[in-house]
Amino acid sequence: MNMKRAKKVLVGVVMVVLVCLIPSACSKPLTDEEILVGIMDDVVASVEAKDIKGVVKHISEDFLSDNGSKRDDVKRLLLAQLLRGGYVSVIVKSRGVEVTGEVAVVSTGIIVFVGREIKSVADAIPEEAAGLNLSIIFRKIDGNWLATGGHWQRTRSLLL
């Protein structure tokens, strides 16, 4: 390759790198609310992929729910549910995020289907579904939002 061609290739590569990097460097950082919504989206995707580690990575070591469940209890519950077989679908019906300093509460209503893929509630048979209202407490620990507590309750109202 001659020197002129090598310089053109190098300039082209530099331009491509700059075009790719400048927008990300100039974009504003995500808000805590956006980060927490992203975490919940990641948890839903992990449940659907039956990736327990993908869920548990967002739970602090000292997690304690209002009913006394610890991190390992949540892990066992997930394992038991996901090993039942079949496809797992999660539909998020509602979501709210409240951040106060280093503490946040994410409230969400979800419907979980096990057995076959469901794209919308209209595709489902109510007996195949479990409606859950979740209220999860997150704390910012070493710069990362982790679930430290929570409450969940089964509900049929989400299925209507």
Contact map, one row per residue, 1 for C-alpha under 8 A:
1110110000000000000000000000000000000000000000000000000000000000000000000000000000000000000000000000000000000000000000000000000000000000000000000000000000000000
1111110000000000000000000000000000000000000000000000000000000000000000000000000000000000000000000000000000000000000000000000000000000000000000000000000000000000
1111111000000000000000000000000000000000000000000000000000000000000000000000000000000000000000000000000000000000000000000000000000000000000000000000000000000000
0111111100000000000000000000000000000000000000000000000000000000000000000000000000000000000000000000000000000000000000000000000000000000000000000000000000000000
1111111110000000000000000000000000000000000000000000000000000000000000000000000000000000000000000000000000000000000000000000000000000000000000000000000000000000
1111111111000000000000000000000000000000000000000000000000000000000000000000000000000000000000000000000000000000000000000000000000000000000000000000000000000000
0011111111100000000000000000000000000000000000000000000000000000000000000000000000000000000000000000000000000000000000000000000000000000000000000000000000000000
0001111111110000000000000000000000000000000000000000000000000000000000000000000000000000000000000000000000000000000000000000000000000000000000000000000000000000
0000111111111000000000000000000000000000000000000000000000000000000000000000000000000000000000000000000000000000000000000000000000000000000000000000000000000000
0000011111111100000000000000000000000000000000000000000000000000000000000000000000000000000000000000000000000000000000000000000000000000000000000000000000000000
0000001111111110000000000000000000000000000000000000000000000000000000000000000000000000000000000000000000000000000000000000000000000000000000000000000000000000
0000000111111111000000000000000000000000000000000000000000000000000000000000000000000000000000000000000000000000000000000000000000000000000000000000000000000000
0000000011111111100000000000000000000000000000000000000000000000000000000000000000000000000000000000000000000000000000000000000000000000000000000000000000000000
0000000001111111110000000000000000000000000000000000000000000000000000000000000000000000000000000000000000000000000000000000000000000000000000000000000000000000
0000000000111111111000000000000000000000000000000000000000000000000000000000000000000000000000000000000000000000000000000000000000000000000000000000000000000000
0000000000011111111100000000000000000000000000000000000000000000000000000000000000000000000000000000000000000000000000000000000000000000000000000000000000000000
0000000000001111111110000000000000000000000000000000000000000000000000000000000000000000000000000000000000000000000000000000000000000000000000000000000000000000
0000000000000111111111000000000000000000000000000000000000000000000000000000000000000000000000000000000000000000000000000000000000000000000000000000000000000000
0000000000000011111111100000000000000000000000000000000000000000000000000000000000000000000000000000000000000000000000000000000000000000000000000000000000000000
0000000000000001111111110000000000000000000000000000000000000000000000000000000000000000000000000000000000000000000000000000000000000000000000000000000000000000
0000000000000000111111111000000000000000000000000000000000000000000000000000000000000000000000000000000000000000000000000000000000000000000000000000000000000000
0000000000000000011111111100000000000000000000000000000000000000000000000000000000000000000000000000000000000000000000000000000000000000000000000000000000000000
0000000000000000001111111110000000000000000000000000000000000000000000000000000000000000000000000000000000000000000000000000000000000000000000000000000000000000
0000000000000000000111111110000000000000000000000000000000000000000000000000000000000000000000000000000000000000000000000000000000000000000000000000000000000000
0000000000000000000011111110000000000000000000000000000000000000000000000000000000000000000000000000000000000000000000000000000000000000000000000000000000000000
0000000000000000000001111111000000000000000000000000000000000000000000000000000000000000000000000000000000000000000000000000000000000000000000000000000000000000
0000000000000000000000111111100000000000000000000000000000000000000000000000000000000000000000000000000000000000000000000000000000000000000000000000000000000000
0000000000000000000000000111110000000000000000000000000000000000000000000000000000000000000000000000000000000000000000000000000000000000000000000000000000000000
0000000000000000000000000011111000000000000000000000000000000000000000000000000000000000000000000000000000000000000000000000000000000000000000000000000000000000
0000000000000000000000000001111111100000000000000000000000000000000000000000000000000000000000000000000000000000000000000000000000000000000000000000000000000000
0000000000000000000000000000111111100000000000000000000000000000000000000000000000000000000000000000000000000000000000000000000000000000000000000000000000000000
0000000000000000000000000000011111110000000000000000000000000000000000000000000000000000000000000010000000000000000000000000000000000000000000000000000000000000
0000000000000000000000000000011111111000000000000000000000000000000000000000000000000000000000001110000000000000000000000000000000000000000000000000000000000000
0000000000000000000000000000011111111100000000000000000000000000000000000000000000000000000000000000000000000000000000000000000000000000000000000000000000000000
0000000000000000000000000000011111111110000000000000000000000000000000000000000000000000000000000000000000000000000000000000000000000000000000000000000000000000
0000000000000000000000000000000111111111000000000000000000000000000000000000000000000000000000001000000001000000000000000000000000000000000000001000000000000000
0000000000000000000000000000000011111111100000000000000000000000000000000000000000000000000000001000000000000000000000000000000000000000000000000000000000000000
0000000000000000000000000000000001111111110000000000000000000000000000000000000000000000000000000000000000000000000000000000000000000000000000000000000000000000
0000000000000000000000000000000000111111111000000000000001000000000000000000000000000000000000000000000000000000000000000000000000000000000000000000000000000000
0000000000000000000000000000000000011111111100000000000000000000000000000000000000000000000000000000000000000000000000000000000000000000000000000000000000000000
0000000000000000000000000000000000001111111110000000000000000000000000000000000000000000000000000000000000000000000000000000000000000000000000000000000000000000
0000000000000000000000000000000000000111111111000000011000000000000000000000000000000000000000000000000000000000000000000000000000000000000000000000000000000000
0000000000000000000000000000000000000011111111100000011001000000000000000000000000000000000000000000000000000000000000000000000000000000000000000000000000000000
0000000000000000000000000000000000000001111111110000000000000000000000000000000000000000010000000000000000000000000000000000000000000000000000000000000000000000
0000000000000000000000000000000000000000111111111000000000000000000000000000000000000000000000000000000000000000000000000000000000000000000000000000000000000000
0000000000000000000000000000000000000000011111111111011000000000000000000000000000000000000000000000000000000000000000000000000000000000000000000000000000000000
0000000000000000000000000000000000000000001111111111011000000000000000000000000001000001010000000000000000000000000000000000000000000000000000000000000000000000
0000000000000000000000000000000000000000000111111110000000000000000000000000000000000011110000000000000000000000000000000000000000000000000000000000000000000000
0000000000000000000000000000000000000000000011111110000000000000000000000000000000000001000000000000000000000000000000000000000000000000000000000000000000000000
0000000000000000000000000000000000000000000001111111000000000000000000000000000001000001000000000000000000000000000000000000000000000000000000000000000000000000
0000000000000000000000000000000000000000000001111111111000000000000000000000000000000000000000000000000000000000000000000000000000000000000000000000000000000000
0000000000000000000000000000000000000000000001100111111100000000000000000010011000000000000000000000000000000000000000000000000000000000000000000000000000000000
0000000000000000000000000000000000000000000000000011111110000000000000000000000000000000000000000000000000000000000000000000000000000000000000000000000000000000
0000000000000000000000000000000000000000011001100011111111000000000000000000000000000000000000000000000000000000000000000000000000000000000000000000000000000000
0000000000000000000000000000000000000000011001100011111111100000000000000000000000000000000000000000000000000000000000000000000000000000000000000000000000000000
0000000000000000000000000000000000000000000000000001111111100000000000100010000000000000000000000000000000000000000000000000000000000000000000000000000000000000
0000000000000000000000000000000000000000000000000000111111110000000000000000000000000000000000000000000000000000000000000000000000000000000000000000000000000000
0000000000000000000000000000000000000010001000000000011111110000000000000000000000000000000000000000000000000000000000000000000000000000000000001110000000000000
0000000000000000000000000000000000000000000000000000001111111010000000100000000000000000000000000000000000000000000000000000000000000000000000000111000000000000
0000000000000000000000000000000000000000000000000000000011111110000000100000000000000000000000000000000000000000000000000000000000000000000000000111000000000000
0000000000000000000000000000000000000000000000000000000000111110000000100000000000000000000000000000000000000000000000000000000000000000000000000000000000000000
0000000000000000000000000000000000000000000000000000000000011111000001100000000000000000000000000000000000000000000000000000000000000000000000000001000000000000
0000000000000000000000000000000000000000000000000000000000111111100011100000000000000000000000000000000000000000000000000000000000000000000000000011100000000000
0000000000000000000000000000000000000000000000000000000000000111111111100000000000000000000000000000000000000000000000000000000000000000000000000001110000000000
0000000000000000000000000000000000000000000000000000000000000011111111000000000000000000000000000000000000000000000000000000000000000000000000000001111000000000
0000000000000000000000000000000000000000000000000000000000000001111110000000000000000000000000000000000000000000000000000000000000000000000000000000111000000000
0000000000000000000000000000000000000000000000000000000000000001111110000000000000000000000000000000000000000000000000000000000000000000000000000000001000000000
0000000000000000000000000000000000000000000000000000000000000001111111000000000000000000000000000000000000000000000000000000000000000000000000000000000000000000
0000000000000000000000000000000000000000000000000000000000000011111111101100000000000000000000000000000000000000000000000000000000000000000000000000000000000000
0000000000000000000000000000000000000000000000000000000000000111100111111100000000000000000000000000000000000000000000000000000000000000000000000000000000000000
0000000000000000000000000000000000000000000000000000000100111111000011111110000000000000000000000000000000000000000000000000000000000000000000000000000000000000
0000000000000000000000000000000000000000000000000000000000000000000001111111000000000000000000000000000000000000000000000000000000000000000000000000000000000000
0000000000000000000000000000000000000000000000000000000000000000000011111111100000000000000000000000000000000000000000000000000000000000000000000000000000000000
0000000000000000000000000000000000000000000000000000000000000000000011111111110000000000000000000000000000000000000000000000000000000000000000000000000000000000
0000000000000000000000000000000000000000000000000001000100000000000000111111111000000000000000000000000000000000000000000000000000000000000000000000000000000000
0000000000000000000000000000000000000000000000000000000000000000000000011111111100000000000000000000000000000000000000000000000000000000000000000000000000000000
0000000000000000000000000000000000000000000000000000000000000000000000001111111110000000000000000000000000000000000000000000000000000000000000000000000000000000
0000000000000000000000000000000000000000000000000001000000000000000000000111111111000000000000000000000000000000000000000000000000000000000000000000000000000000
0000000000000000000000000000000000000000000000000001000000000000000000000011111111100000000000000000000000000000000000000000000000000000000000000000000000000000
0000000000000000000000000000000000000000000000000000000000000000000000000001111111110000000000000000000000000000000000000000000000000000000000000000000000000000
0000000000000000000000000000000000000000000000000000000000000000000000000000111111110000000000000000000000000000000000000000000000000000000000000000000000000000
0000000000000000000000000000000000000000000000100100000000000000000000000000011111111001000000000000000000000000000000000000000000000000000000000000000000000000
0000000000000000000000000000000000000000000000000000000000000000000000000000001111111000000000000000000000000000000000000000000000000000000000000000000000000000
0000000000000000000000000000000000000000000000000000000000000000000000000000000111111100000000000000000000000000010000000000000000000000000000000000000000000000
0000000000000000000000000000000000000000000000000000000000000000000000000000000001111110000000000000000000000000011000000000000000000000000000000000000000000000
0000000000000000000000000000000000000000000000000000000000000000000000000000000000011111000000000000000000000000011100000000000000000000000000000000000000000000
0000000000000000000000000000000000000000000000010000000000000000000000000000000000001111100000000000000000000000111110000000000000000000000000000000000000000000
0000000000000000000000000000000000000000000000111100000000000000000000000000000001000111110000000000000000000001111110000000000000000000000000000000000000000000
0000000000000000000000000000000000000000000000010000000000000000000000000000000000000011111000000000000000000001110111100000000000000000000000000000000000000000
0000000000000000000000000000000000000000000100110000000000000000000000000000000000000001111100000000000000000111100000000000000000000000000000000000000000000000
0000000000000000000000000000000000000000000000000000000000000000000000000000000000000000111110000000000000000111000000111000000000000000000000000000000000000000
0000000000000000000000000000000000000000000000000000000000000000000000000000000000000000011111100000000000011110000000000000000000000000000000000000000000000000
0000000000000000000000000000000000000000000000000000000000000000000000000000000000000000001111100000000000011110000000000000000000000000000000000000000000000100
0000000000000000000000000000000000000000000000000000000000000000000000000000000000000000000111110000000000111100000000000000000000000000000000000000000000000000
0000000000000000000000000000000000000000000000000000000000000000000000000000000000000000000111111000000001111000000000000000000000000000000000000000000000000000
0000000000000000000000000000000000000000000000000000000000000000000000000000000000000000000001111100000001110000000000000000000000000000000000000000000000000000
0000000000000000000000000000000010011000000000000000000000000000000000000000000000000000000000111110000111100000000000000000000000000000000000000000000000000000
0000000000000000000000000000000010000000000000000000000000000000000000000000000000000000000000011111000111000000000000000000000000000000000000000000000000000000
0000000000000000000000000000000110000000000000000000000000000000000000000000000000000000000000001111111110000000000000000000000000000000000000000000000000000000
0000000000000000000000000000000000000000000000000000000000000000000000000000000000000000000000000111111100000000000000000000000000000000000000000000000000000000
0000000000000000000000000000000000000000000000000000000000000000000000000000000000000000000000000011111100000000000000000000000000000000000000000000000000000000
0000000000000000000000000000000000000000000000000000000000000000000000000000000000000000000000000011111100000000000000000000000000000000001100000000000000000000
0000000000000000000000000000000000000000000000000000000000000000000000000000000000000000000000000011111110000000000000000000000000000000111100000000000000000000
0000000000000000000000000000000000000000000000000000000000000000000000000000000000000000000000001111111111000000000000000000000000000000111000000000000000000000
0000000000000000000000000000000000000000000000000000000000000000000000000000000000000000000000001110001111100000000000000000000000000011110000000000000000000000
0000000000000000000000000000000000010000000000000000000000000000000000000000000000000000000000111100000111110000000000000000000000000111110000000000000000000000
0000000000000000000000000000000000000000000000000000000000000000000000000000000000000000000001111000000011111000000000000000000000001111000000000000000000000000
0000000000000000000000000000000000000000000000000000000000000000000000000000000000000000000111110000000001111100000000000000000000001110000000000000000000000000
0000000000000000000000000000000000000000000000000000000000000000000000000000000000000000000111100000000000111110000000000000000000111100000000000000000000000100
0000000000000000000000000000000000000000000000000000000000000000000000000000000000000000011111000000000000011111000000000000000000111100000000000000000000000100
0000000000000000000000000000000000000000000000000000000000000000000000000000000000000000011110000000000000001111100000000000000011110000000000000000000000000110
0000000000000000000000000000000000000000000000000000000000000000000000000000000000000001111000000000000000000111110000000000000011110000000000000000000000000000
0000000000000000000000000000000000000000000000000000000000000000000000000000000000000011110000000000000000000011111111000000000111000000000000000000000000000000
0000000000000000000000000000000000000000000000000000000000000000000000000000000000011111100000000000000000000001111110000000000110000000000000000000000000000000
0000000000000000000000000000000000000000000000000000000000000000000000000000000000001111000000000000000000000000111110000000000100000000000000000000000000000000
0000000000000000000000000000000000000000000000000000000000000000000000000000000000000111100000000000000000000000111111000000000000000000000000000000000000000000
0000000000000000000000000000000000000000000000000000000000000000000000000000000000000011100000000000000000000000111111100000000000000000000000000000000000000000
0000000000000000000000000000000000000000000000000000000000000000000000000000000000000000100000000000000000000000100111111011000000000000000000000000000000000000
0000000000000000000000000000000000000000000000000000000000000000000000000000000000000000101000000000000000000000000011111010000000000000000000000000000000000000
0000000000000000000000000000000000000000000000000000000000000000000000000000000000000000001000000000000000000000000001111111000000000000000000000000000000000000
0000000000000000000000000000000000000000000000000000000000000000000000000000000000000000001000000000000000000000000001111111000000000000000000000000000000000010
0000000000000000000000000000000000000000000000000000000000000000000000000000000000000000000000000000000000000000000000011111000000000000000000000000000000000000
0000000000000000000000000000000000000000000000000000000000000000000000000000000000000000000000000000000000000000000001111111100000000000000000000000000000000000
0000000000000000000000000000000000000000000000000000000000000000000000000000000000000000000000000000000000000000000001011111110110000000000000000000000000000000
0000000000000000000000000000000000000000000000000000000000000000000000000000000000000000000000000000000000000000000000000011111110000000000000000000000000000000
0000000000000000000000000000000000000000000000000000000000000000000000000000000000000000000000000000000000000000000000000001111110000000000000000000000000000010
0000000000000000000000000000000000000000000000000000000000000000000000000000000000000000000000000000000000000000000000000000111111000000000000000000000000000000
0000000000000000000000000000000000000000000000000000000000000000000000000000000000000000000000000000000000000000111000000001111111000000000000000000000000000000
0000000000000000000000000000000000000000000000000000000000000000000000000000000000000000000000000000000000000011110000000001111111100000000000000000000000000010
0000000000000000000000000000000000000000000000000000000000000000000000000000000000000000000000000000000000000011100000000000001111110000000000000000000001110000
0000000000000000000000000000000000000000000000000000000000000000000000000000000000000000000000000000000000001111000000000000000011111000000000000000000001111110
0000000000000000000000000000000000000000000000000000000000000000000000000000000000000000000000000000000000001111000000000000000001111100000000000000000111100100
0000000000000000000000000000000000000000000000000000000000000000000000000000000000000000000000000000000000111100000000000000000000111110000000000000000111100000
0000000000000000000000000000000000000000000000000000000000000000000000000000000000000000000000000000000001111100000000000000000000011111000000000000011110000000
0000000000000000000000000000000000000000000000000000000000000000000000000000000000000000000000000000000011110000000000000000000000001111100000000000011100000000
0000000000000000000000000000000000000000000000000000000000000000000000000000000000000000000000000000000011100000000000000000000000000111110000000011111000000000
0000000000000000000000000000000000000000000000000000000000000000000000000000000000000000000000000000001111000000000000000000000000000011111000000011110000000000
0000000000000000000000000000000000000000000000000000000000000000000000000000000000000000000000000000001111000000000000000000000000000001111100001111100000000000
0000000000000000000000000000000000000000000000000000000000000000000000000000000000000000000000000000011100000000000000000000000000000000111110011111000000000000
0000000000000000000000000000000000000000000000000000000000000000000000000000000000000000000000000000011000000000000000000000000000000000011111111100000000000000
0000000000000000000000000000000000000000000000000000000000000000000000000000000000000000000000000000000000000000000000000000000000000000001111111100000000000000
0000000000000000000000000000000000000000000000000000000000000000000000000000000000000000000000000000000000000000000000000000000000000000000111110000000000000000
0000000000000000000000000000000000000000000000000000000000000000000000000000000000000000000000000000000000000000000000000000000000000000000111111000000000000000
0000000000000000000000000000000000000000000000000000000000000000000000000000000000000000000000000000000000000000000000000000000000000000001111111100000000000000
0000000000000000000000000000000000010000000000000000000001000000000000000000000000000000000000000000000000000000000000000000000000000000011110111110000000000000
0000000000000000000000000000000000000000000000000000000001110000000000000000000000000000000000000000000000000000000000000000000000000000011110011111000000000000
0000000000000000000000000000000000000000000000000000000001110010000000000000000000000000000000000000000000000000000000000000000000000001111000001111110000000000
0000000000000000000000000000000000000000000000000000000000110111100000000000000000000000000000000000000000000000000000000000000000000001111000000111110000000000
0000000000000000000000000000000000000000000000000000000000000011110000000000000000000000000000000000000000000000000000000000000000000001110000000011111000000000
0000000000000000000000000000000000000000000000000000000000000001110000000000000000000000000000000000000000000000000000000000000000000111100000000011111100000000
0000000000000000000000000000000000000000000000000000000000000000111000000000000000000000000000000000000000000000000000000000000000000111000000000000111110000000
0000000000000000000000000000000000000000000000000000000000000000000000000000000000000000000000000000000000000000000000000000000000011110000000000000011111000000
0000000000000000000000000000000000000000000000000000000000000000000000000000000000000000000000000000000000000000000000000000000000011100000000000000001111100000
0000000000000000000000000000000000000000000000000000000000000000000000000000000000000000000000000000000000000000000000000000000001111000000000000000000111110000
0000000000000000000000000000000000000000000000000000000000000000000000000000000000000000000000000000000000000000000000000000000001111000000000000000000011111100
0000000000000000000000000000000000000000000000000000000000000000000000000000000000000000000000000000000000000000000000000000000001100000000000000000000001111111
0000000000000000000000000000000000000000000000000000000000000000000000000000000000000000000000000000000000000000000000000000000000100000000000000000000000111111
0000000000000000000000000000000000000000000000000000000000000000000000000000000000000000000010000000000000001110000000000000000000110000000000000000000000111111
0000000000000000000000000000000000000000000000000000000000000000000000000000000000000000000000000000000000000010000000001000010010100000000000000000000000011111
0000000000000000000000000000000000000000000000000000000000000000000000000000000000000000000000000000000000000000000000000000000000000000000000000000000000011111
